Amino acid sequence: MLNTLRPALVFGLGMTVLLGIAYPLGLTGVAQIVAPRQANGSLIAGKDGQVIGSSLIGQSFSEPKYFWSRPSAAGREGYDATASSGSNLGPTSKALMERLRQDVEKYKVGTAPVPPELVTASGSGLDPEISPAAARYQIPRVAAARGKTEAEIGALVEAQISGRALGILGEPTVNVLRLNLALDATDGGIRR
């Protein structure tokens, strides 16, 4: 019986070591060499060197002087990556309709319609980016709160637009954390 079990045990142990230890360590090593910033979470540090966020995970901004991110589907946890998921609320959900109504009122500027992504969460609930149209929509509020012209804030938004990947994949986006850091830098320093 031992002769029958030995090959299965050796194979199972060998695959565990190969696929459970060697392969992940090898991939981690390659990632650290090829793309160290991304492998370490694309962390963004303030001018004092302290980590203030990641360009890959959204953050909550609620002050009028900042551009606001998409809502998080993580609920009370905010933009906690461990709570990443959709809300599972459907189009007939009263709770969803009430939240959407409140968010539309919060974002409403003049008579222009609120861009849908400012009131709807992404699939992961952690999206760090908004469309250029959603950023442009917020320019009047941010300019008024900062005492700047809409043209000044608009130029900053335009400078922060990332194009399509490889020129054809995806849509242009604006990373909200990077935009807000650039905005703070124009006022003489990062305050986060």
PyRosetta script that sets phi, psi and omega in degrees:
from pyrosetta import init, pose_from_sequence

init()
pose = pose_from_sequence("MLNTLRPALVFGLGMTVLLGIAYPLGLTGVAQIVAPRQANGSLIAGKDGQVIGSSLIGQSFSEPKYFWSRPSAAGREGYDATASSGSNLGPTSKALMERLRQDVEKYKVGTAPVPPELVTASGSGLDPEISPAAARYQIPRVAAARGKTEAEIGALVEAQISGRALGILGEPTVNVLRLNLALDATDGGIRR")
pose.set_psi(1, -38.7)
pose.set_omega(1, 179.1)
pose.set_phi(2, -62.6)
pose.set_psi(2, -36.6)
pose.set_omega(2, 177.6)
pose.set_phi(3, -64.3)
pose.set_psi(3, -30.2)
pose.set_omega(3, 179.4)
pose.set_phi(4, -78.0)
pose.set_psi(4, -39.7)
pose.set_omega(4, -177.5)
pose.set_phi(5, -78.7)
pose.set_psi(5, -29.5)
pose.set_omega(5, -174.9)
pose.set_phi(6, -55.5)
pose.set_psi(6, -48.8)
pose.set_omega(6, -179.4)
pose.set_phi(7, -62.0)
pose.set_psi(7, -38.0)
pose.set_omega(7, 179.3)
pose.set_phi(8, -66.5)
pose.set_psi(8, -42.7)
pose.set_omega(8, 179.2)
pose.set_phi(9, -65.6)
pose.set_psi(9, -44.4)
pose.set_omega(9, 178.9)
pose.set_phi(10, -62.9)
pose.set_psi(10, -44.4)
pose.set_omega(10, 178.5)
pose.set_phi(11, -61.9)
pose.set_psi(11, -45.8)
pose.set_omega(11, 179.4)
pose.set_phi(12, -62.1)
pose.set_psi(12, -44.6)
pose.set_omega(12, 178.3)
pose.set_phi(13, -65.6)
pose.set_psi(13, -43.4)
pose.set_omega(13, 178.6)
pose.set_phi(14, -61.1)
pose.set_psi(14, -44.3)
pose.set_omega(14, 179.4)
pose.set_phi(15, -67.0)
pose.set_psi(15, -35.7)
pose.set_omega(15, 177.6)
pose.set_phi(16, -63.5)
pose.set_psi(16, -46.4)
pose.set_omega(16, 178.9)
pose.set_phi(17, -65.2)
pose.set_psi(17, -45.7)
pose.set_omega(17, -177.8)
pose.set_phi(18, -65.9)
pose.set_psi(18, -52.6)
pose.set_omega(18, -173.6)
pose.set_phi(19, -89.3)
pose.set_psi(19, -22.2)
pose.set_omega(19, -177.9)
pose.set_phi(20, -96.8)
pose.set_psi(20, -20.0)
pose.set_omega(20, -178.2)
pose.set_phi(21, -124.6)
pose.set_psi(21, -59.6)
pose.set_omega(21, -174.4)
pose.set_phi(22, -63.8)
pose.set_psi(22, -47.1)
pose.set_omega(22, -178.1)
pose.set_phi(23, -63.5)
pose.set_psi(23, -50.3)
pose.set_omega(23, 177.5)
pose.set_phi(24, -60.7)
pose.set_psi(24, -40.2)
pose.set_omega(24, 178.7)
pose.set_phi(25, -65.7)
pose.set_psi(25, -40.1)
pose.set_omega(25, 177.6)
pose.set_phi(26, -62.8)
pose.set_psi(26, -45.8)
pose.set_omega(26, 178.5)
pose.set_phi(27, -63.8)
pose.set_psi(27, -39.4)
pose.set_omega(27, 177.9)
pose.set_phi(28, -63.0)
pose.set_psi(28, -42.6)
pose.set_omega(28, 178.2)
pose.set_phi(29, -63.0)
pose.set_psi(29, -44.3)
pose.set_omega(29, 178.4)
pose.set_phi(30, -63.6)
pose.set_psi(30, -42.8)
pose.set_omega(30, 179.3)
pose.set_phi(31, -62.5)
pose.set_psi(31, -39.3)
pose.set_omega(31, 179.0)
pose.set_phi(32, -64.9)
pose.set_psi(32, -30.5)
pose.set_omega(32, 179.5)
pose.set_phi(33, -82.7)
pose.set_psi(33, -46.8)
pose.set_omega(33, -174.6)
pose.set_phi(34, -76.7)
pose.set_psi(34, -43.7)
pose.set_omega(34, -175.9)
pose.set_phi(35, -143.1)
pose.set_psi(35, 71.5)
pose.set_omega(35, -174.3)
pose.set_phi(36, -63.4)
pose.set_psi(36, -37.2)
pose.set_omega(36, -179.4)
pose.set_phi(37, -63.4)
pose.set_psi(37, -47.3)
pose.set_omega(37, -179.7)
pose.set_phi(38, -67.9)
pose.set_psi(38, -38.1)
pose.set_omega(38, -179.5)
pose.set_phi(39, -65.0)
pose.set_psi(39, -25.1)
pose.set_omega(39, -179.5)
pose.set_phi(40, -100.1)
pose.set_psi(40, 16.2)
pose.set_omega(40, 172.1)
pose.set_phi(41, 96.7)
pose.set_psi(41, 8.0)
pose.set_omega(41, -179.8)
pose.set_phi(42, 50.9)
pose.set_psi(42, 48.7)
pose.set_omega(42, -177.0)
pose.set_phi(43, -73.7)
pose.set_psi(43, 145.2)
pose.set_omega(43, 179.3)
pose.set_phi(44, -117.0)
pose.set_psi(44, 128.1)
pose.set_omega(44, -179.7)
pose.set_phi(45, -106.5)
pose.set_psi(45, 147.4)
pose.set_omega(45, 174.6)
pose.set_phi(46, -76.6)
pose.set_psi(46, -178.7)
pose.set_omega(46, -176.3)
pose.set_phi(47, -69.2)
pose.set_psi(47, -16.9)
pose.set_omega(47, 175.4)
pose.set_phi(48, -87.9)
pose.set_psi(48, 2.3)
pose.set_omega(48, 178.1)
pose.set_phi(49, 88.5)
pose.set_psi(49, -6.8)
pose.set_omega(49, -179.7)
pose.set_phi(50, -78.3)
pose.set_psi(50, 135.7)
pose.set_omega(50, 179.3)
pose.set_phi(51, -66.7)
pose.set_psi(51, 128.3)
pose.set_omega(51, -179.1)
pose.set_phi(52, -115.1)
pose.set_psi(52, -4.5)
pose.set_omega(52, 178.7)
pose.set_phi(53, 164.7)
pose.set_psi(53, -174.7)
pose.set_omega(53, 177.4)
pose.set_phi(54, -126.5)
pose.set_psi(54, 144.0)
pose.set_omega(54, 177.8)
pose.set_phi(55, -75.3)
pose.set_psi(55, -3.1)
pose.set_omega(55, -177.7)
pose.set_phi(56, -102.3)
pose.set_psi(56, -12.8)
pose.set_omega(56, -176.9)
pose.set_phi(57, -126.8)
pose.set_psi(57, 130.7)
pose.set_omega(57, -179.4)
pose.set_phi(58, -64.1)
pose.set_psi(58, 160.0)
pose.set_omega(58, 176.1)
pose.set_phi(59, -133.3)
pose.set_psi(59, 157.2)
pose.set_omega(59, 179.6)
pose.set_phi(60, -88.3)
pose.set_psi(60, 125.1)
pose.set_omega(60, 172.3)
pose.set_phi(61, -123.7)
pose.set_psi(61, 127.3)
pose.set_omega(61, -177.5)
pose.set_phi(62, -125.2)
pose.set_psi(62, -11.5)
pose.set_omega(62, 179.2)
pose.set_phi(63, -74.3)
pose.set_psi(63, 142.0)
pose.set_omega(63, -178.4)
pose.set_phi(64, -60.2)
pose.set_psi(64, -22.8)
pose.set_omega(64, -178.0)
pose.set_phi(65, -79.2)
pose.set_psi(65, -2.0)
pose.set_omega(65, 178.8)
pose.set_phi(66, -116.3)
pose.set_psi(66, 154.7)
pose.set_omega(66, 170.4)
pose.set_phi(67, -75.8)
pose.set_psi(67, 141.1)
pose.set_omega(67, -176.2)
pose.set_phi(68, -99.9)
pose.set_psi(68, 145.8)
pose.set_omega(68, 178.9)
pose.set_phi(69, -83.4)
pose.set_psi(69, 174.7)
pose.set_omega(69, 170.1)
pose.set_phi(70, -65.3)
pose.set_psi(70, 154.1)
pose.set_omega(70, 176.4)
pose.set_phi(71, -65.1)
pose.set_psi(71, 152.7)
pose.set_omega(71, 178.1)
pose.set_phi(72, -92.4)
pose.set_psi(72, 138.4)
pose.set_omega(72, 176.0)
pose.set_phi(73, -85.2)
pose.set_psi(73, -0.8)
pose.set_omega(73, -177.4)
pose.set_phi(74, -79.0)
pose.set_psi(74, 0.9)
pose.set_omega(74, 175.4)
pose.set_phi(75, 70.3)
pose.set_psi(75, -137.1)
pose.set_omega(75, -176.6)
pose.set_phi(76, -62.0)
pose.set_psi(76, -21.6)
pose.set_omega(76, -178.3)
pose.set_phi(77, -74.3)
pose.set_psi(77, -6.8)
pose.set_omega(77, -179.5)
pose.set_phi(78, 70.8)
pose.set_psi(78, -128.6)
pose.set_omega(78, -177.7)
pose.set_phi(79, -101.2)
pose.set_psi(79, 38.4)
pose.set_omega(79, 179.9)
pose.set_phi(80, -71.1)
pose.set_psi(80, 118.1)
pose.set_omega(80, -177.0)
pose.set_phi(81, -64.2)
pose.set_psi(81, -23.6)
pose.set_omega(81, 179.0)
pose.set_phi(82, -75.0)
pose.set_psi(82, -13.9)
pose.set_omega(82, 179.7)
pose.set_phi(83, -108.4)
pose.set_psi(83, 23.0)
pose.set_omega(83, -176.6)
pose.set_phi(84, -66.6)
pose.set_psi(84, 125.6)
pose.set_omega(84, 175.0)
pose.set_phi(85, 177.1)
pose.set_psi(85, 168.7)
pose.set_omega(85, 172.1)
pose.set_phi(86, -76.8)
pose.set_psi(86, 170.6)
pose.set_omega(86, -177.3)
pose.set_phi(87, -83.6)
pose.set_psi(87, -19.3)
pose.set_omega(87, -176.4)
pose.set_phi(88, 64.9)
pose.set_psi(88, 15.6)
pose.set_omega(88, 174.6)
pose.set_phi(89, -88.0)
pose.set_psi(89, 128.2)
pose.set_omega(89, -177.6)
pose.set_phi(90, -93.0)
pose.set_psi(90, 176.0)
pose.set_omega(90, -176.3)
pose.set_phi(91, -64.6)
pose.set_psi(91, -15.5)
pose.set_omega(91, 178.2)
pose.set_phi(92, -99.2)
pose.set_psi(92, 4.4)
pose.set_omega(92, -178.7)
pose.set_phi(93, -73.1)
pose.set_psi(93, 123.6)
pose.set_omega(93, 177.2)
pose.set_phi(94, -66.3)
pose.set_psi(94, -36.1)
pose.set_omega(94, 179.4)
pose.set_phi(95, -63.9)
pose.set_psi(95, -41.4)
pose.set_omega(95, 178.1)
pose.set_phi(96, -65.8)
pose.set_psi(96, -45.1)
pose.set_omega(96, -179.6)
pose.set_phi(97, -62.2)
pose.set_psi(97, -38.3)
pose.set_omega(97, 178.5)
pose.set_phi(98, -67.6)
pose.set_psi(98, -43.2)
pose.set_omega(98, 178.4)
pose.set_phi(99, -63.3)
pose.set_psi(99, -42.4)
pose.set_omega(99, 178.4)
pose.set_phi(100, -61.8)
pose.set_psi(100, -42.8)
pose.set_omega(100, 179.5)
pose.set_phi(101, -60.6)
pose.set_psi(101, -45.6)
pose.set_omega(101, 179.7)
pose.set_phi(102, -64.3)
pose.set_psi(102, -42.1)
pose.set_omega(102, -179.6)
pose.set_phi(103, -67.2)
pose.set_psi(103, -38.6)
pose.set_omega(103, 177.1)
pose.set_phi(104, -61.3)
pose.set_psi(104, -42.5)
pose.set_omega(104, 178.3)
pose.set_phi(105, -63.6)
pose.set_psi(105, -39.0)
pose.set_omega(105, -179.3)
pose.set_phi(106, -64.7)
pose.set_psi(106, -39.2)
pose.set_omega(106, -175.7)
pose.set_phi(107, -87.6)
pose.set_psi(107, -19.7)
pose.set_omega(107, -171.1)
pose.set_phi(108, -52.4)
pose.set_psi(108, 125.4)
pose.set_omega(108, 175.4)
pose.set_phi(109, -130.5)
pose.set_psi(109, 110.7)
pose.set_omega(109, 179.1)
pose.set_phi(110, 65.4)
pose.set_psi(110, -142.9)
pose.set_omega(110, -177.0)
pose.set_phi(111, -103.1)
pose.set_psi(111, -6.3)
pose.set_omega(111, -179.1)
pose.set_phi(112, -67.4)
pose.set_psi(112, 140.6)
pose.set_omega(112, 178.4)
pose.set_phi(113, -67.8)
pose.set_psi(113, 144.3)
pose.set_omega(113, 178.9)
pose.set_phi(114, -72.3)
pose.set_psi(114, 129.8)
pose.set_omega(114, 176.3)
pose.set_phi(115, -57.8)
pose.set_psi(115, 132.9)
pose.set_omega(115, -175.4)
pose.set_phi(116, -54.7)
pose.set_psi(116, -35.4)
pose.set_omega(116, -176.0)
pose.set_phi(117, -69.0)
pose.set_psi(117, -17.2)
pose.set_omega(117, 178.1)
pose.set_phi(118, -76.7)
pose.set_psi(118, -13.7)
pose.set_omega(118, 179.9)
pose.set_phi(119, -120.0)
pose.set_psi(119, -3.3)
pose.set_omega(119, 178.9)
pose.set_phi(120, -119.9)
pose.set_psi(120, 138.7)
pose.set_omega(120, 178.8)
pose.set_phi(121, -78.8)
pose.set_psi(121, 154.7)
pose.set_omega(121, 174.8)
pose.set_phi(122, -76.4)
pose.set_psi(122, 175.1)
pose.set_omega(122, -179.4)
pose.set_phi(123, -59.1)
pose.set_psi(123, -38.6)
pose.set_omega(123, 179.2)
pose.set_phi(124, -85.3)
pose.set_psi(124, -20.0)
pose.set_omega(124, -176.1)
pose.set_phi(125, 77.3)
pose.set_psi(125, 8.8)
pose.set_omega(125, -175.5)
pose.set_phi(126, -125.6)
pose.set_psi(126, 13.3)
pose.set_omega(126, -173.2)
pose.set_phi(127, -57.8)
pose.set_psi(127, 122.8)
pose.set_omega(127, -178.5)
pose.set_phi(128, -87.7)
pose.set_psi(128, -0.8)
pose.set_omega(128, -172.4)
pose.set_phi(129, -123.2)
pose.set_psi(129, 154.6)
pose.set_omega(129, 173.1)
pose.set_phi(130, -128.6)
pose.set_psi(130, 166.8)
pose.set_omega(130, 178.8)
pose.set_phi(131, -75.9)
pose.set_psi(131, 159.2)
pose.set_omega(131, 174.3)
pose.set_phi(132, -56.9)
pose.set_psi(132, -35.1)
pose.set_omega(132, 179.2)
pose.set_phi(133, -64.5)
pose.set_psi(133, -39.5)
pose.set_omega(133, 179.0)
pose.set_phi(134, -68.4)
pose.set_psi(134, -35.9)
pose.set_omega(134, 176.5)
pose.set_phi(135, -68.9)
pose.set_psi(135, -44.1)
pose.set_omega(135, 179.9)
pose.set_phi(136, -62.4)
pose.set_psi(136, -34.3)
pose.set_omega(136, 179.7)
pose.set_phi(137, -60.9)
pose.set_psi(137, -32.5)
pose.set_omega(137, -176.5)
pose.set_phi(138, -86.8)
pose.set_psi(138, -6.4)
pose.set_omega(138, -176.3)
pose.set_phi(139, -55.3)
pose.set_psi(139, -46.8)
pose.set_omega(139, -178.5)
pose.set_phi(140, -58.4)
pose.set_psi(140, -42.5)
pose.set_omega(140, -179.9)
pose.set_phi(141, -64.5)
pose.set_psi(141, -46.5)
pose.set_omega(141, -177.8)
pose.set_phi(142, -66.5)
pose.set_psi(142, -42.8)
pose.set_omega(142, 179.8)
pose.set_phi(143, -61.6)
pose.set_psi(143, -44.1)
pose.set_omega(143, 179.6)
pose.set_phi(144, -64.4)
pose.set_psi(144, -41.8)
pose.set_omega(144, -178.6)
pose.set_phi(145, -68.6)
pose.set_psi(145, -29.0)
pose.set_omega(145, -178.2)
pose.set_phi(146, -95.9)
pose.set_psi(146, -7.6)
pose.set_omega(146, -177.6)
pose.set_phi(147, 69.1)
pose.set_psi(147, 33.5)
pose.set_omega(147, 179.8)
pose.set_phi(148, -118.0)
pose.set_psi(148, 167.4)
pose.set_omega(148, 177.6)
pose.set_phi(149, -80.8)
pose.set_psi(149, 155.8)
pose.set_omega(149, 176.3)
pose.set_phi(150, -63.1)
pose.set_psi(150, -31.3)
pose.set_omega(150, 178.8)
pose.set_phi(151, -65.2)
pose.set_psi(151, -40.1)
pose.set_omega(151, 178.8)
pose.set_phi(152, -64.2)
pose.set_psi(152, -47.3)
pose.set_omega(152, -179.6)
pose.set_phi(153, -68.0)
pose.set_psi(153, -38.7)
pose.set_omega(153, 178.7)
pose.set_phi(154, -61.7)
pose.set_psi(154, -39.8)
pose.set_omega(154, 178.1)
pose.set_phi(155, -63.4)
pose.set_psi(155, -37.7)
pose.set_omega(155, 178.2)
pose.set_phi(156, -66.0)
pose.set_psi(156, -41.4)
pose.set_omega(156, 177.5)
pose.set_phi(157, -61.3)
pose.set_psi(157, -47.6)
pose.set_omega(157, -178.0)
pose.set_phi(158, -60.4)
pose.set_psi(158, -36.0)
pose.set_omega(158, 179.2)
pose.set_phi(159, -69.8)
pose.set_psi(159, -21.6)
pose.set_omega(159, -177.0)
pose.set_phi(160, -95.7)
pose.set_psi(160, 1.8)
pose.set_omega(160, -178.2)
pose.set_phi(161, -75.6)
pose.set_psi(161, 126.7)
pose.set_omega(161, 174.4)
pose.set_phi(162, -97.4)
pose.set_psi(162, 132.0)
pose.set_omega(162, -178.7)
pose.set_phi(163, -77.2)
pose.set_psi(163, -174.3)
pose.set_omega(163, 178.1)
pose.set_phi(164, -67.5)
pose.set_psi(164, 145.3)
pose.set_omega(164, 176.1)
pose.set_phi(165, -65.4)
pose.set_psi(165, 131.7)
pose.set_omega(165, -178.2)
pose.set_phi(166, 57.2)
pose.set_psi(166, 17.1)
pose.set_omega(166, 178.1)
pose.set_phi(167, 80.3)
pose.set_psi(167, -7.2)
pose.set_omega(167, -176.5)
pose.set_phi(168, -134.9)
pose.set_psi(168, -18.6)
pose.set_omega(168, -174.1)
pose.set_phi(169, -96.3)
pose.set_psi(169, 132.3)
pose.set_omega(169, 176.2)
pose.set_phi(170, 77.4)
pose.set_psi(170, -164.6)
pose.set_omega(170, -179.0)
pose.set_phi(171, -123.8)
pose.set_psi(171, 156.5)
pose.set_omega(171, 174.5)
pose.set_phi(172, -60.7)
pose.set_psi(172, 143.8)
pose.set_omega(172, -177.5)
pose.set_phi(173, -138.7)
pose.set_psi(173, 166.9)
pose.set_omega(173, 174.1)
pose.set_phi(174, -129.2)
pose.set_psi(174, 121.4)
pose.set_omega(174, 176.6)
pose.set_phi(175, -77.2)
pose.set_psi(175, 118.7)
pose.set_omega(175, -172.5)
pose.set_phi(176, -65.3)
pose.set_psi(176, -41.7)
pose.set_omega(176, 179.8)
pose.set_phi(177, -63.6)
pose.set_psi(177, -47.0)
pose.set_omega(177, 179.4)
pose.set_phi(178, -62.2)
pose.set_psi(178, -40.6)
pose.set_omega(178, 178.6)
pose.set_phi(179, -62.4)
pose.set_psi(179, -44.9)
pose.set_omega(179, -179.7)
pose.set_phi(180, -67.5)
pose.set_psi(180, -34.0)
pose.set_omega(180, 176.2)
pose.set_phi(181, -67.7)
pose.set_psi(181, -41.2)
pose.set_omega(181, 176.5)
pose.set_phi(182, -63.4)
pose.set_psi(182, -37.9)
pose.set_omega(182, 178.3)
pose.set_phi(183, -63.7)
pose.set_psi(183, -45.7)
pose.set_omega(183, 177.2)
pose.set_phi(184, -63.9)
pose.set_psi(184, -36.3)
pose.set_omega(184, -179.6)
pose.set_phi(185, -63.5)
pose.set_psi(185, -31.2)
pose.set_omega(185, 178.7)
pose.set_phi(186, -73.1)
pose.set_psi(186, -17.9)
pose.set_omega(186, 178.8)
pose.set_phi(187, -96.3)
pose.set_psi(187, 13.6)
pose.set_omega(187, 175.5)
pose.set_phi(188, 98.7)
pose.set_psi(188, 7.8)
pose.set_omega(188, 176.6)
pose.set_phi(189, 154.9)
pose.set_psi(189, 157.4)
pose.set_omega(189, 179.7)
pose.set_phi(190, -86.7)
pose.set_psi(190, 125.0)
pose.set_omega(190, -175.5)
pose.set_phi(191, -99.8)
pose.set_psi(191, -2.9)
pose.set_omega(191, -177.9)
pose.set_phi(192, -77.1)
pose.dump_pdb("model.pdb")
